[in-house]
């Protein structure tokens, strides 16, 4: 298992040492979620957005309340929007928190960036091939939130992962 983590990064599904860690950690992509779709559960509402978390990999979704087609469901399955992954996410600002600006794409992808007034966020090749290099941002809603230090992609770890 240690060899897999060294080569590909940690698997968020069951890595409880990440919850307690404040250091930078590399995580791998969960291919089952990427190709088969994520299973999301509703976490709550904030800043006029509804927030969800994949119960398997911790991938969050953040939808503006007026555009949320999943608002009537507590859990749902959703495939990855490959066009956004290839050509970039057209984002809108959600809020400022910690020392970051939070952004969300209409597909639900959320990001934390130091830059203000960002309109498009792309996934760099480093994140695509090596996974994400994450650091803990804060604890909220019984979850620990992490953000990729390269692209800003956010991840949540909660009770379903530990």
C-alpha positions in Angstrom: 0.0 0.0 0.0 2.8 2.4 0.8 4.3 1.8 -2.7 0.9 2.8 -4.3 0.8 6.0 -2.3 4.4 6.8 -3.3 3.7 6.2 -7.0 0.2 7.6 -7.3 -0.6 9.5 -4.2 -2.9 8.7 -1.3 -6.4 7.3 -1.9 -8.8 9.6 -0.1 -11.1 6.7 0.5 -10.0 5.6 3.9 -6.9 7.8 4.5 -7.6 8.9 8.0 -4.1 10.3 8.5 -5.0 13.1 6.1 -7.8 14.3 8.4 -5.3 15.0 11.2 -2.5 16.3 8.9 -1.8 20.0 8.3 1.1 19.2 5.9 1.0 19.1 2.1 -0.1 15.6 0.9 -0.4 14.2 -2.6 -3.7 12.4 -3.5 -4.6 10.3 -6.5 -7.7 10.4 -8.6 -10.3 7.8 -7.9 -10.9 6.4 -11.3 -14.2 4.7 -10.4 -15.6 8.2 -9.6 -14.0 9.8 -12.7 -15.3 7.3 -15.2 -18.4 5.9 -13.4 -19.6 9.1 -11.7 -19.7 10.4 -8.1 -22.3 9.7 -5.5 -23.2 13.0 -3.8 -24.9 13.7 -0.5 -26.3 17.1 0.6 -24.2 18.9 3.2 -26.1 22.2 3.5 -26.5 25.7 2.1 -24.1 28.7 2.3 -23.6 31.9 0.5 -26.7 31.3 -1.7 -25.2 28.0 -2.8 -26.1 24.3 -2.0 -23.1 22.1 -1.2 -22.7 18.4 -1.7 -19.9 15.9 -1.1 -19.0 12.6 -2.9 -19.3 9.9 -0.3 -16.4 8.0 -1.9 -13.7 10.5 -2.8 -14.6 13.7 -1.0 -15.1 15.7 -4.2 -17.4 18.6 -3.4 -20.1 20.3 -5.6 -21.3 23.9 -5.1 -24.4 25.0 -7.0 -26.0 28.4 -7.0 -29.4 27.8 -5.5 -31.2 29.3 -8.6 -29.4 26.9 -10.9 -29.4 23.8 -8.8 -31.1 21.0 -10.7 -30.5 18.6 -7.8 -32.1 20.7 -5.0 -35.0 18.2 -4.5 -32.6 15.3 -3.7 -30.5 14.5 -0.6 -28.3 12.0 -2.6 -27.7 11.6 -6.3 -25.2 10.2 -8.8 -23.5 12.6 -11.3 -21.0 12.0 -14.0 -17.9 14.2 -14.4 -18.3 17.0 -17.0 -15.4 16.1 -19.2 -15.6 19.3 -21.3 -14.9 21.5 -18.3 -12.0 19.3 -17.4 -10.5 19.6 -20.9 -11.2 23.2 -21.7 -11.5 24.8 -18.3 -14.2 25.8 -15.8 -16.1 29.1 -16.3 -16.3 30.2 -12.7 -18.2 32.8 -10.7 -17.2 34.1 -7.3 -18.9 32.6 -4.2 -17.2 34.3 -1.2 -14.0 35.3 0.3 -12.8 33.1 3.2 -9.5 32.5 5.0 -7.0 34.2 2.6 -8.7 32.7 -0.5 -11.4 33.6 -3.0 -13.9 30.8 -3.5 -15.2 30.1 -7.0 -17.7 27.7 -8.5 -18.4 26.5 -12.0 -21.9 25.8 -13.3 -20.9 22.1 -13.3 -20.4 22.3 -9.5 -16.6 22.2 -9.3 -15.4 24.5 -6.6 -11.9 26.1 -6.2 -10.1 28.2 -3.7 -7.6 30.7 -5.3 -5.5 33.6 -3.9 -6.3 35.6 -7.1 -9.3 37.8 -7.2 -11.6 38.2 -10.3 -10.8 34.8 -11.8 -13.2 33.8 -14.7 -11.8 30.5 -15.9 -9.8 27.8 -14.1 -8.1 24.9 -15.9 -6.6 21.8 -14.5 -2.8 21.8 -15.1 -1.2 18.7 -16.4 0.6 18.2 -13.1 -2.7 17.7 -11.4 -4.1 15.5 -14.2 -1.1 13.1 -14.2 0.3 13.3 -10.7 -2.9 13.9 -8.7 -3.5 16.8 -6.4 -1.1 18.3 -3.8 -3.5 19.3 -1.0 -3.2 21.2 2.2 -5.8 21.5 5.0 -7.8 24.7 4.9 -10.3 24.4 7.7 -12.8 22.3 9.5 -16.5 22.9 8.9 -19.8 20.9 8.8 -18.2 17.9 10.4 -15.7 17.8 7.5 -12.1 18.8 7.0 -11.6 20.9 3.8 -8.5 20.6 1.7 -7.4 22.5 -1.3 -4.9 21.7 -4.1 -2.0 24.1 -3.9 -1.5 23.9 -7.6 -5.0 24.4 -9.1 -7.2 25.3 -6.1 -9.5 22.2 -6.5 -11.2 21.6 -3.1 -11.9 18.3 -1.3 -13.9 17.4 1.8 -13.2 14.6 4.2 -15.9 13.7 6.6 -17.4 10.8 8.6 -18.0 8.8 5.5 -14.3 8.6 4.8 -12.9 7.8 8.2 
